[in-house]
């Protein structure tokens, strides 16, 4: 996996990690996850969803998880096993980066 996962891809995958969601549900969840910092506009959202589908990291569901409650004809998405692996790899990369940064900051604190 590439080490340069797009930020909005990361949050879309994270949003889908615990349950299937439709587009506006993803937008709301990403807003919550980022405390309102990252807003996925429709062009960005659906372009990203198409790109993530192209990587086989998500798939579009044929029917809503609860079709009786979804009368809005929304598009629903689910993370795939490949998507989970990509998300886990990105988390590992981030954790490594945080560890390196913490060690460097600790060294700076020791020398002052």
N, C-alpha and C positions, 0 to 999 in steps of 0.2 A: 504494500500500500504506500502511496505517496505520502510524504511528510507534510504536504501543504494542503490539507483538507480545508476547504473554504469554511469560514466561520459559520455561515448560515446553514451549510450542510451539516456541520456538527450539531447544531441546535435542532435541526429538523430530525436527525437520527435520534438524538436524545429524547425528543418529544415522543417519538414513536417507540421508544425502547420499552415502555411499560404498558402501552395499549395502542390499538388501532385508532386513528383519528382522521377526520375530514379536514380539508384545507383550512377553514376558519378556526377549527379546533387547534390545529398546529400553530396558526398565527397567535392565538390567545395564549397557548402554553409557552411559546418562545418568548412572548412579552413577559409572562410571569417568571420564566427561568432567568431572564436577563434584567429583571426589575425595570422593564420598559425601555431598556437601552437599544434593543434590536427589534425593529419593526419590519416584518416581511410583507412588502407590498405585493399585490397579485402577480405582477410580471416576474418578480424575483422568486416568489414562492413556487409558482407553477413551472417556471423555467428550471428551478432547482429540483423540483420533484421529477421532471422529465430527465434531468441529468442523473439523478440518483437512481432512477429506474434503468437508465442506460448502463450504469455500473452494476446493476442487479442488487443494489443495496436496499431497495424498497420495491414493493409491488402494489399495484392498484387492485383493490378488491372488486370482484364482480358485483357483489351486493353489500349493503351496509351490514355491520355486525348485528344490528337489531333493525331489520328492514321495516318492522311495524312502527317503530318510533321515528324512522328517518323518512319523512315524506318530502324533504327538500331536494331530493335527487342529487345529493352531494357526492363528491368523489372521495372515497375512503382509501387509506393507505396503511400498509403494514411493513415493518422492517423485516428483512430477510436474514437468514443466518449469515450471509456474506456481509450484510449491513452491520450486524452485531459485531462481527470480527473487525470490520473497519472502524467502528466506534471504539471498540476496546483497544485497538492499536493506537488510535489518536489519543485516547486517555493515557495510555502508557507513555506515549511521546511527551504529553503535557506533564505527567508526573516526573519524568526524567528531567525535563527542563526546570521544573519547580525545585527539584533536589539540587541541581547544579546552581541555580540562582541562590538558594538558601545557603549553600556552602560558601559561595563567593561573598555573600553579604556578611556571613559570620566571620570570614577572614578580614574583611574591611573593619568590622567592629573590634576585632582583636588588635588591629594595628593602630587604632586611634586612641 
